[in-house]
Amino acid sequence: MTSSTPAVKRYTRRLLWAFGVYVLALFGANWIDHTYHPQGGTLIALSIVPALPILALIAIIGRYLVEERDEFLRQRIVTCMLFGTGVLLGAGTVYNFLSGSGAIDPMPRLWVFPIWCFSWGAAQCFLGLRDRFAGQPA
């Protein structure tokens, strides 16, 4: 998002805060797990802690879509989110067939959200470059 609408500024602040909490939660949960080796309900709760900021990120993205008044930016974000969702669903489908047949080893599910975000970002970059070369504002 190259625009500096008030919604983008709020979105960016919220996003940075949530990513910071995610990093702390992830490293903290891993440290506690490796140091204390919790069991049962404590392990379940500890496993959920890093997922909470990811859920907050999803809510922050949704809130941005509600707050953004520029219809072009809102449509662009939705288009890129759909592209990211398509990439994630396609990659997940192929991966599940490959790992289900034993052709490849299972990979940590930790990569699901980053794959979606990377795909979304790649779509934003592509659309921005396309518009720039077409002479439209990105």
C-alpha positions in Angstrom: 0.0 0.0 0.0 1.8 3.1 -1.2 -1.1 5.4 -0.1 -1.0 7.2 3.2 -4.7 7.3 4.0 -5.6 7.5 7.6 -6.8 3.9 7.5 -3.4 2.8 6.1 -1.6 4.6 9.0 -3.8 3.0 11.6 -3.5 -0.4 9.9 0.3 -0.1 9.8 0.5 0.8 13.5 -1.8 -2.1 14.5 0.1 -4.5 12.2 3.5 -3.7 13.6 2.2 -4.1 17.2 0.6 -7.5 16.4 3.8 -8.7 14.6 5.9 -7.7 17.6 3.6 -9.6 20.0 3.7 -12.6 17.6 7.5 -12.7 17.6 7.6 -12.4 21.4 4.9 -15.0 21.8 6.6 -17.4 19.4 10.0 -17.2 20.9 8.6 -17.2 24.5 6.5 -20.2 23.9 9.4 -22.1 22.3 11.7 -21.1 25.1 9.2 -22.3 27.8 8.6 -25.5 25.9 12.3 -26.4 25.5 13.2 -25.3 29.1 10.3 -26.6 31.1 8.7 -29.3 28.9 5.1 -28.7 29.9 2.5 -31.4 29.6 -1.3 -31.6 29.3 -3.4 -28.4 29.5 -0.3 -26.2 30.0 1.2 -27.5 26.7 -2.1 -26.9 24.9 -2.4 -23.4 26.2 1.3 -22.7 25.4 0.8 -24.0 21.9 -2.2 -21.6 21.3 -0.4 -18.5 22.6 1.6 -17.8 19.3 -1.6 -18.3 17.3 -3.5 -15.5 19.1 -1.5 -12.6 17.4 -2.0 -14.3 14.1 -5.8 -14.2 14.7 -5.4 -10.6 15.7 -3.6 -9.9 12.4 -6.5 -11.4 10.5 -8.9 -9.1 12.5 -6.6 -6.1 11.8 -6.8 -6.8 8.1 -10.6 -7.1 8.3 -10.8 -3.8 10.2 -8.6 -2.1 7.6 -11.1 -3.2 4.9 -13.9 -1.7 6.9 -12.1 1.6 7.7 -10.6 2.2 4.2 -12.8 4.7 2.3 -10.8 4.6 -0.9 -12.7 2.0 -3.0 -9.7 1.4 -5.3 -7.4 0.5 -2.5 -10.1 -1.7 -0.9 -10.7 -3.5 -4.1 -6.9 -3.9 -4.7 -6.4 -5.4 -1.2 -9.4 -7.8 -1.6 -8.0 -8.9 -5.0 -4.6 -9.6 -3.6 -6.1 -11.4 -0.6 -8.0 -13.7 -3.0 -4.8 -14.3 -4.9 -3.0 -15.3 -1.7 -5.9 -17.5 -0.7 -5.8 -19.2 -4.1 -2.0 -19.8 -3.9 -2.4 -21.2 -0.3 -5.3 -23.5 -1.3 -3.5 -24.7 -4.4 -0.2 -25.3 -2.6 -1.9 -26.9 0.3 -3.8 -29.3 -1.9 -0.7 -30.4 -3.8 1.3 -30.6 -0.6 -1.4 -32.8 1.1 -1.5 -35.2 -1.8 2.3 -35.4 -1.9 2.7 -35.9 1.8 -0.3 -38.2 2.0 1.3 -40.6 -0.5 4.6 -40.5 1.3 6.4 -38.8 -1.7 7.6 -35.9 0.6 8.0 -35.5 4.3 5.5 -33.5 6.3 6.4 -29.9 6.9 5.5 -27.7 9.9 2.1 -26.0 9.5 3.9 -22.9 10.8 4.3 -21.9 7.2 0.6 -21.6 6.3 0.1 -17.9 7.3 3.4 -16.7 5.9 2.7 -18.4 2.6 -0.6 -16.5 2.4 1.1 -13.2 3.4 3.9 -13.7 0.9 1.5 -14.5 -1.9 -0.7 -11.5 -1.0 2.4 -9.3 -1.0 3.6 -10.7 -4.3 0.2 -9.9 -5.9 0.4 -6.3 -4.5 3.8 -5.9 -6.0 2.7 -7.2 -9.3 -0.4 -5.0 -9.5 1.7 -2.0 -8.4 4.3 -2.6 -11.1 1.6 -3.2 -13.7 -0.1 0.0 -12.9 3.1 1.9 -12.8 4.1 0.7 -16.3 0.6 1.5 -17.5 1.0 5.1 -16.2 -1.6 4.7 -13.4 -1.0 5.5 -9.8 0.1 2.5 -7.8 
